[in-house]
Amino acid sequence: MDRIRTTVIALALFACASAAGATERPSDPLRHSAPKGTTDAFYACVDRANFNEIEEAYCTSHERAEQEKRLNKTYQALLHKLDEGQKKRLVQAERAWIELQDATAPFEGALYGREIIDNLQVAQNELFAVTRRADQLEEYLAVASGL
């Protein structure tokens, strides 16, 4: 009986110690919702910001610039793989996507509010939209390349 009690106490202490050591990083909630193309540098930046909203806004802005570069590079590579009809359709699709983003931003700004944290949410939504589009274009490029 004492052996069982000792084992149970030891397991309970181990569980408590494990739970205490399993603290969440600032980037963990983002990791669960972010598109696959989000960079490790972004997560590291958010972790360094340590919940400072101004610093997180810098991380988001920097990552968005990187994702826009990736999107544009992939878009150009994809254009070179397509025939004229496909190029025309891709250009139309990209213009429609840009129009959607342009229409979504003011709506989200009105929906979320004007506080810093609200603006950060809108900026992260915009970042993730660009990242998802870059991911999608990379998938198209893989198909067009026969991969």
SEZA-256707 format. One record per atom (N, C-alpha, C): residue in one letter; atom name; x, y, z. Coordinates in nm, 4 decimals. Example, Ala and Ser with C-alpha at 12.3 -4.5 7.8 and 13.67 -1.06 7.14 Angstrom:
% residues 2
 code site       px       py       pz
    a    N   1.3190  -0.5690   0.7800
    a   CA   1.2300  -0.4500   0.7800
    a    C   1.3200  -0.3300   0.7800
    s    N   1.2850  -0.2250   0.7080
    s   CA   1.3670  -0.1060   0.7140
    s    C   1.2900   0.0030   0.7870
***
This chain:
% residues 147
 code site       px       py       pz
    m    N   0.0819  -0.1181   0.0000
    m   CA   0.0000   0.0000   0.0000
    m    C   0.0867   0.1249   0.0000
    d    N   0.1946   0.1253   0.0815
    d   CA   0.2848   0.2406   0.0849
    d    C   0.3544   0.2592  -0.0496
    r    N   0.3855   0.1479  -0.1128
    r   CA   0.4510   0.1555  -0.2437
    r    C   0.3575   0.2213  -0.3467
    i    N   0.2295   0.1862  -0.3441
    i   CA   0.1316   0.2449  -0.4361
    i    C   0.1179   0.3937  -0.4071
    r    N   0.1072   0.4313  -0.2784
    r   CA   0.0932   0.5711  -0.2402
    r    C   0.2165   0.6504  -0.2861
    t    N   0.3327   0.5955  -0.2679
    t   CA   0.4556   0.6628  -0.3089
    t    C   0.4594   0.6802  -0.4599
    t    N   0.4164   0.5783  -0.5329
    t   CA   0.4134   0.5858  -0.6788
    t    C   0.3136   0.6917  -0.7247
    v    N   0.1971   0.6949  -0.6635
    v   CA   0.0947   0.7934  -0.6999
    v    C   0.1446   0.9343  -0.6714
    i    N   0.2068   0.9564  -0.5577
    i   CA   0.2601   1.0890  -0.5228
    i    C   0.3701   1.1287  -0.6202
    a    N   0.4568   1.0343  -0.6532
    a   CA   0.5651   1.0639  -0.7472
    a    C   0.5091   1.1010  -0.8842
    l    N   0.4082   1.0283  -0.9309
    l   CA   0.3460   1.0595  -1.0594
    l    C   0.2764   1.1951  -1.0559
    a    N   0.2112   1.2261  -0.9460
    a   CA   0.1430   1.3547  -0.9324
    a    C   0.2447   1.4689  -0.9358
    l    N   0.3557   1.4532  -0.8639
    l   CA   0.4605   1.5559  -0.8656
    l    C   0.5207   1.5709  -1.0048
    f    N   0.5411   1.4602  -1.0725
    f   CA   0.5934   1.4646  -1.2097
    f    C   0.4971   1.5374  -1.3029
    a    N   0.3679   1.5089  -1.2891
    a   CA   0.2672   1.5745  -1.3731
    a    C   0.2640   1.7241  -1.3474
    c    N   0.2725   1.7642  -1.2213
    c   CA   0.2739   1.9074  -1.1884
    c    C   0.3983   1.9749  -1.2450
    a    N   0.5118   1.9101  -1.2319
    a   CA   0.6367   1.9666  -1.2838
    a    C   0.6315   1.9775  -1.4355
    s    N   0.5730   1.8789  -1.5013
    s   CA   0.5618   1.8820  -1.6471
    s    C   0.4689   1.9937  -1.6918
    a    N   0.3585   2.0116  -1.6213
    a   CA   0.2637   2.1176  -1.6565
    a    C   0.3263   2.2543  -1.6356
    a    N   0.4038   2.2692  -1.5296
    a   CA   0.4697   2.3976  -1.5032
    a    C   0.5733   2.4289  -1.6103
    g    N   0.6385   2.3271  -1.6626
    g   CA   0.7399   2.3477  -1.7650
    g    C   0.6827   2.3658  -1.9043
    a    N   0.5532   2.3412  -1.9207
    a   CA   0.4910   2.3474  -2.0522
    a    C   0.4259   2.4840  -2.0762
    t    N   0.4976   2.5897  -2.0405
    t   CA   0.4425   2.7232  -2.0603
    t    C   0.4334   2.7540  -2.2084
    e    N   0.3325   2.8288  -2.2413
    e   CA   0.3061   2.8614  -2.3808
    e    C   0.3943   2.9784  -2.4245
    r    N   0.4536   2.9632  -2.5421
    r   CA   0.5298   3.0732  -2.6011
    r    C   0.4326   3.1734  -2.6603
    p    N   0.4721   3.2996  -2.6697
    p   CA   0.3828   3.3991  -2.7297
    p    C   0.3372   3.3622  -2.8710
    s    N   0.4205   3.2905  -2.9447
    s   CA   0.3861   3.2561  -3.0829
    s    C   0.2967   3.1328  -3.0943
    d    N   0.2772   3.0584  -2.9879
    d   CA   0.2016   2.9333  -2.9972
    d    C   0.0599   2.9505  -3.0515
    p    N  -0.0185   3.0497  -3.0054
    p   CA  -0.1518   3.0645  -3.0649
    p    C  -0.1463   3.0940  -3.2151
    l    N  -0.0476   3.1707  -3.2579
    l   CA  -0.0324   3.2001  -3.4005
    l    C   0.0065   3.0757  -3.4792
    r    N   0.0906   2.9933  -3.4219
    r   CA   0.1351   2.8710  -3.4903
    r    C   0.0168   2.7801  -3.5240
    h    N  -0.0862   2.7833  -3.4404
    h   CA  -0.2022   2.6968  -3.4618
    h    C  -0.2925   2.7476  -3.5736
    s    N  -0.2891   2.8777  -3.5991
    s   CA  -0.3803   2.9335  -3.6996
    s    C  -0.3102   2.9843  -3.8249
    a    N  -0.1794   2.9934  -3.8216
    a   CA  -0.1043   3.0503  -3.9337
    a    C  -0.0989   2.9540  -4.0525
    p    N  -0.0965   3.0098  -4.1740
    p   CA  -0.0794   2.9255  -4.2925
    p    C   0.0588   2.8596  -4.2928
    k    N   0.0724   2.7543  -4.3720
    k   CA   0.1961   2.6747  -4.3692
    k    C   0.3199   2.7514  -4.4117
    g    N   0.3065   2.8532  -4.4952
    g   CA   0.4230   2.9260  -4.5440
    g    C   0.4798   3.0294  -4.4491
    t    N   0.4186   3.0451  -4.3331
    t   CA   0.4675   3.1414  -4.2345
    t    C   0.6074   3.0996  -4.1890
    t    N   0.6983   3.1956  -4.1800
    t   CA   0.8383   3.1629  -4.1527
    t    C   0.8665   3.1439  -4.0038
    d    N   0.9685   3.0653  -3.9759
    d   CA   1.0147   3.0488  -3.8382
    d    C   1.0675   3.1813  -3.7835
    a    N   1.1212   3.2661  -3.8704
    a   CA   1.1711   3.3970  -3.8269
    a    C   1.0570   3.4810  -3.7681
    f    N   0.9375   3.4699  -3.8258
    f   CA   0.8218   3.5429  -3.7730
    f    C   0.7897   3.4944  -3.6327
    y    N   0.7830   3.3635  -3.6136
    y   CA   0.7514   3.3100  -3.4815
    y    C   0.8573   3.3507  -3.3792
    a    N   0.9828   3.3457  -3.4190
    a   CA   1.0907   3.3858  -3.3282
    a    C   1.0783   3.5338  -3.2912
    c    N   1.0428   3.6156  -3.3882
    c   CA   1.0243   3.7582  -3.3630
    c    C   0.9098   3.7808  -3.2635
    v    N   0.7988   3.7110  -3.2826
    v   CA   0.6845   3.7244  -3.1918
    v    C   0.7235   3.6788  -3.0515
    d    N   0.8013   3.5711  -3.0424
    d   CA   0.8464   3.5251  -2.9110
    d    C   0.9349   3.6296  -2.8441
    r    N   1.0249   3.6923  -2.9212
    r   CA   1.1110   3.7986  -2.8655
    r    C   1.0275   3.9195  -2.8233
    a    N   0.9201   3.9471  -2.8947
    a   CA   0.8328   4.0601  -2.8603
    a    C   0.7649   4.0380  -2.7257
    n    N   0.7444   3.9129  -2.6897
    n   CA   0.6919   3.8756  -2.5588
    n    C   0.5653   3.9538  -2.5216
    f    N   0.4690   3.9511  -2.6115
    f   CA   0.3371   4.0125  -2.5927
    f    C   0.3370   4.1655  -2.6006
    n    N   0.4487   4.2259  -2.6406
    n   CA   0.4525   4.3704  -2.6624
    n    C   0.3885   4.3965  -2.7987
    e    N   0.2751   4.4633  -2.7987
    e   CA   0.1966   4.4790  -2.9213
    e    C   0.2690   4.5608  -3.0283
    i    N   0.3454   4.6603  -2.9878
    i   CA   0.4202   4.7414  -3.0841
    i    C   0.5258   4.6551  -3.1534
    e    N   0.5967   4.5753  -3.0754
    e   CA   0.6982   4.4873  -3.1333
    e    C   0.6343   4.3770  -3.2183
    e    N   0.5188   4.3264  -3.1764
    e   CA   0.4487   4.2267  -3.2568
    e    C   0.4041   4.2868  -3.3896
    a    N   0.3646   4.4137  -3.3867
    a   CA   0.3255   4.4815  -3.5103
    a    C   0.4452   4.4899  -3.6051
    y    N   0.5648   4.5155  -3.5509
    y   CA   0.6854   4.5162  -3.6341
    y    C   0.7066   4.3780  -3.6953
    c    N   0.6933   4.2736  -3.6147
    c   CA   0.7111   4.1367  -3.6647
    c    C   0.6134   4.1081  -3.7786
    t    N   0.4894   4.1489  -3.7589
    t   CA   0.3853   4.1252  -3.8586
    t    C   0.4153   4.2011  -3.9870
    s    N   0.4568   4.3261  -3.9731
    s   CA   0.4892   4.4080  -4.0900
    s    C   0.6074   4.3495  -4.1676
    h    N   0.7096   4.3083  -4.0953
    h   CA   0.8284   4.2505  -4.1596
    h    C   0.7933   4.1194  -4.2300
    e    N   0.7152   4.0355  -4.1649
    e   CA   0.6755   3.9077  -4.2258
    e    C   0.5886   3.9311  -4.3484
    r    N   0.5021   4.0306  -4.3409
    r   CA   0.4177   4.0583  -4.4576
    r    C   0.5032   4.0979  -4.5773
    a    N   0.6042   4.1795  -4.5545
    a   CA   0.6932   4.2189  -4.6638
    a    C   0.7623   4.0956  -4.7229
    e    N   0.8048   4.0047  -4.6374
    e   CA   0.8695   3.8817  -4.6852
    e    C   0.7708   3.7948  -4.7630
    q    N   0.6491   3.7837  -4.7142
    q   CA   0.5495   3.7021  -4.7820
    q    C   0.5085   3.7641  -4.9158
    e    N   0.5026   3.8970  -4.9218
    e   CA   0.4712   3.9623  -5.0493
    e    C   0.5817   3.9374  -5.1521
    k    N   0.7067   3.9385  -5.1063
    k   CA   0.8184   3.9043  -5.1962
    k    C   0.8019   3.7616  -5.2480
    r    N   0.7690   3.6698  -5.1574
    r   CA   0.7505   3.5284  -5.1961
    r    C   0.6343   3.5152  -5.2932
    l    N   0.5246   3.5847  -5.2658
    l   CA   0.4082   3.5796  -5.3535
    l    C   0.4455   3.6311  -5.4925
    n    N   0.5114   3.7460  -5.4993
    n   CA   0.5467   3.8046  -5.6288
    n    C   0.6462   3.7177  -5.7060
    k    N   0.7422   3.6626  -5.6365
    k   CA   0.8412   3.5744  -5.7016
    k    C   0.7715   3.4499  -5.7578
    t    N   0.6815   3.3919  -5.6796
    t   CA   0.6099   3.2727  -5.7234
    t    C   0.5158   3.3057  -5.8389
    y    N   0.4500   3.4197  -5.8305
    y   CA   0.3590   3.4634  -5.9369
    y    C   0.4349   3.4768  -6.0688
    q    N   0.5505   3.5408  -6.0644
    q   CA   0.6310   3.5579  -6.1863
    q    C   0.6784   3.4230  -6.2409
    a    N   0.7220   3.3346  -6.1532
    a   CA   0.7665   3.2019  -6.1972
    a    C   0.6507   3.1251  -6.2595
    l    N   0.5329   3.1383  -6.2003
    l   CA   0.4157   3.0690  -6.2529
    l    C   0.3775   3.1231  -6.3902
    l    N   0.3809   3.2538  -6.4066
    l   CA   0.3492   3.3125  -6.5371
    l    C   0.4366   3.2539  -6.6479
    h    N   0.5635   3.2299  -6.6171
    h   CA   0.6564   3.1763  -6.7176
    h    C   0.6283   3.0305  -6.7537
    k    N   0.5504   2.9629  -6.6716
    k   CA   0.5185   2.8217  -6.6977
    k    C   0.3873   2.8038  -6.7747
    l    N   0.3102   2.9098  -6.7894
    l   CA   0.1750   2.8975  -6.8444
    l    C   0.1682   2.9385  -6.9909
    d    N   0.0683   2.8816  -7.0618
    d   CA   0.0429   2.9279  -7.1986
    d    C  -0.0362   3.0590  -7.1912
    e    N  -0.0604   3.1210  -7.3038
    e   CA  -0.1230   3.2546  -7.3064
    e    C  -0.2623   3.2553  -7.2425
    g    N  -0.3427   3.1544  -7.2697
    g   CA  -0.4761   3.1472  -7.2103
    g    C  -0.4710   3.1333  -7.0589
    q    N  -0.3806   3.0484  -7.0121
    q   CA  -0.3656   3.0297  -6.8677
    q    C  -0.3137   3.1574  -6.8010
    k    N  -0.2199   3.2253  -6.8685
    k   CA  -0.1678   3.3514  -6.8138
    k    C  -0.2800   3.4527  -6.7946
    k    N  -0.3654   3.4636  -6.8964
    k   CA  -0.4754   3.5587  -6.8900
    k    C  -0.5664   3.5276  -6.7709
    r    N  -0.5962   3.4011  -6.7512
    r   CA  -0.6829   3.3611  -6.6391
    r    C  -0.6151   3.3853  -6.5040
    l    N  -0.4858   3.3606  -6.4977
    l   CA  -0.4128   3.3858  -6.3728
    l    C  -0.4132   3.5348  -6.3404
    v    N  -0.3888   3.6186  -6.4401
    v   CA  -0.3904   3.7632  -6.4175
    v    C  -0.5281   3.8071  -6.3687
    q    N  -0.6342   3.7548  -6.4292
    q   CA  -0.7699   3.7881  -6.3855
    q    C  -0.7941   3.7430  -6.2411
    a    N  -0.7491   3.6227  -6.2108
    a   CA  -0.7667   3.5698  -6.0753
    a    C  -0.6894   3.6532  -5.9738
    e    N  -0.5694   3.6935  -6.0101
    e   CA  -0.4875   3.7727  -5.9175
    e    C  -0.5498   3.9102  -5.8949
    r    N  -0.6015   3.9695  -5.9994
    r   CA  -0.6694   4.0996  -5.9837
    r    C  -0.7922   4.0864  -5.8944
    a    N  -0.8671   3.9801  -5.9122
    a   CA  -0.9852   3.9571  -5.8278
    a    C  -0.9437   3.9360  -5.6821
    w    N  -0.8342   3.8634  -5.6603
    w   CA  -0.7850   3.8411  -5.5242
    w    C  -0.7445   3.9746  -5.4610
    i    N  -0.6761   4.0594  -5.5359
    i   CA  -0.6353   4.1904  -5.4843
    i    C  -0.7583   4.2750  -5.4506
    e    N  -0.8594   4.2723  -5.5380
    e   CA  -0.9833   4.3463  -5.5102
    e    C  -1.0497   4.2955  -5.3826
    l    N  -1.0498   4.1651  -5.3632
    l   CA  -1.1069   4.1082  -5.2412
    l    C  -1.0308   4.1584  -5.1187
    q    N  -0.8985   4.1579  -5.1258
    q   CA  -0.8196   4.2061  -5.0125
    q    C  -0.8465   4.3536  -4.9851
    d    N  -0.8564   4.4319  -5.0920
    d   CA  -0.8839   4.5757  -5.0775
    d    C  -1.0208   4.6005  -5.0151
    a    N  -1.1180   4.5165  -5.0434
    a   CA  -1.2522   4.5319  -4.9873
    a    C  -1.2598   4.4788  -4.8448
    t    N  -1.1811   4.3775  -4.8145
    t   CA  -1.1849   4.3153  -4.6826
    t    C  -1.1218   4.4038  -4.5757
    a    N  -1.0144   4.4721  -4.6093
    a   CA  -0.9409   4.5516  -4.5096
    a    C  -1.0284   4.6562  -4.4398
    p    N  -1.1024   4.7393  -4.5124
    p   CA  -1.1858   4.8379  -4.4422
    p    C  -1.2958   4.7736  -4.3571
    f    N  -1.3515   4.6640  -4.4061
    f   CA  -1.4536   4.5929  -4.3281
    f    C  -1.3945   4.5438  -4.1963
    e    N  -1.2778   4.4786  -4.2028
    e   CA  -1.2172   4.4269  -4.0801
    e    C  -1.1793   4.5398  -3.9855
    g    N  -1.1310   4.6511  -4.0412
    g   CA  -1.0990   4.7658  -3.9568
    g    C  -1.2209   4.8145  -3.8805
    a    N  -1.3352   4.8210  -3.9470
    a   CA  -1.4590   4.8642  -3.8812
    a    C  -1.5085   4.7586  -3.7823
    l    N  -1.4908   4.6323  -3.8163
    l   CA  -1.5386   4.5240  -3.7314
    l    C  -1.4582   4.5123  -3.6024
    y    N  -1.3253   4.5101  -3.6158
    y   CA  -1.2411   4.4856  -3.4997
    y    C  -1.2251   4.6072  -3.4093
    g    N  -1.2280   4.7277  -3.4633
    g   CA  -1.2139   4.8470  -3.3807
    g    C  -1.0848   4.9206  -3.4090
    r    N  -1.0560   5.0169  -3.3252
    r   CA  -0.9445   5.1080  -3.3500
    r    C  -0.8307   5.0989  -3.2472
    e    N  -0.8408   5.0096  -3.1526
    e   CA  -0.7344   4.9951  -3.0532
    e    C  -0.6123   4.9287  -3.1174
    i    N  -0.4977   4.9417  -3.0538
    i   CA  -0.3743   4.8836  -3.1075
    i    C  -0.3896   4.7338  -3.1294
    i    N  -0.4468   4.6649  -3.0326
    i   CA  -0.4624   4.5195  -3.0461
    i    C  -0.5556   4.4853  -3.1614
    d    N  -0.6556   4.5713  -3.1843
    d   CA  -0.7472   4.5485  -3.2962
    d    C  -0.6743   4.5659  -3.4285
    n    N  -0.5929   4.6706  -3.4372
    n   CA  -0.5146   4.6941  -3.5581
    n    C  -0.4168   4.5799  -3.5830
    l    N  -0.3612   4.5262  -3.4753
    l   CA  -0.2695   4.4126  -3.4883
    l    C  -0.3438   4.2913  -3.5438
    q    N  -0.4668   4.2692  -3.4997
    q   CA  -0.5448   4.1570  -3.5519
    q    C  -0.5708   4.1738  -3.7008
    v    N  -0.6075   4.2948  -3.7427
    v   CA  -0.6309   4.3211  -3.8849
    v    C  -0.5020   4.2979  -3.9632
    a    N  -0.3896   4.3462  -3.9117
    a   CA  -0.2608   4.3287  -3.9800
    a    C  -0.2243   4.1810  -3.9913
    q    N  -0.2503   4.1040  -3.8854
    q   CA  -0.2215   3.9603  -3.8915
    q    C  -0.3144   3.8902  -3.9896
    n    N  -0.4394   3.9313  -3.9964
    n   CA  -0.5315   3.8733  -4.0948
    n    C  -0.4812   3.9007  -4.2365
    e    N  -0.4355   4.0231  -4.2603
    e   CA  -0.3830   4.0586  -4.3921
    e    C  -0.2574   3.9777  -4.4227
    l    N  -0.1693   3.9651  -4.3246
    l   CA  -0.0477   3.8843  -4.3422
    l    C  -0.0847   3.7412  -4.3793
    f    N  -0.1773   3.6817  -4.3068
    f   CA  -0.2129   3.5424  -4.3324
    f    C  -0.2817   3.5265  -4.4671
    a    N  -0.3560   3.6281  -4.5106
    a   CA  -0.4173   3.6215  -4.6444
    a    C  -0.3102   3.6202  -4.7518
    v    N  -0.2078   3.7050  -4.7373
    v   CA  -0.0972   3.7075  -4.8339
    v    C  -0.0221   3.5750  -4.8305
    t    N   0.0009   3.5234  -4.7111
    t   CA   0.0733   3.3967  -4.6966
    t    C  -0.0047   3.2816  -4.7599
    r    N  -0.1356   3.2771  -4.7350
    r   CA  -0.2181   3.1711  -4.7965
    r    C  -0.2160   3.1820  -4.9486
    r    N  -0.2198   3.3048  -5.0011
    r   CA  -0.2160   3.3220  -5.1470
    r    C  -0.0815   3.2759  -5.2022
    a    N   0.0268   3.3104  -5.1339
    a   CA   0.1587   3.2644  -5.1789
    a    C   0.1663   3.1122  -5.1749
    d    N   0.1109   3.0520  -5.0713
    d   CA   0.1068   2.9051  -5.0628
    d    C   0.0294   2.8474  -5.1814
    q    N  -0.0841   2.9088  -5.2125
    q   CA  -0.1676   2.8612  -5.3228
    q    C  -0.0943   2.8734  -5.4558
    l    N  -0.0281   2.9862  -5.4773
    l   CA   0.0469   3.0032  -5.6024
    l    C   0.1612   2.9028  -5.6118
    e    N   0.2237   2.8708  -5.4990
    e   CA   0.3292   2.7684  -5.5006
    e    C   0.2719   2.6328  -5.5403
    e    N   0.1519   2.6023  -5.4942
    e   CA   0.0872   2.4774  -5.5355
    e    C   0.0598   2.4776  -5.6856
    y    N   0.0108   2.5893  -5.7374
    y   CA  -0.0130   2.6006  -5.8814
    y    C   0.1172   2.5839  -5.9586
    l    N   0.2239   2.6455  -5.9089
    l   CA   0.3540   2.6358  -5.9748
    l    C   0.4022   2.4899  -5.9788
    a    N   0.3806   2.4182  -5.8702
    a   CA   0.4198   2.2770  -5.8672
    a    C   0.3427   2.1970  -5.9729
    v    N   0.2140   2.2257  -5.9866
    v   CA   0.1334   2.1561  -6.0889
    v    C   0.1823   2.1944  -6.2282
    a    N   0.2031   2.3222  -6.2502
    a   CA   0.2463   2.3689  -6.3822
    a    C   0.3863   2.3166  -6.4168
    s    N   0.4645   2.2882  -6.3144
    s   CA   0.6003   2.2360  -6.3372
    s    C   0.6031   2.0842  -6.3483
    g    N   0.4862   2.0237  -6.3298
    g   CA   0.4787   1.8777  -6.3399
    g    C   0.5326   1.8050  -6.2202
    l    N   0.5351   1.8705  -6.1063
    l   CA   0.5881   1.8061  -5.9829
    l    C   0.4816   1.7293  -5.9098
***
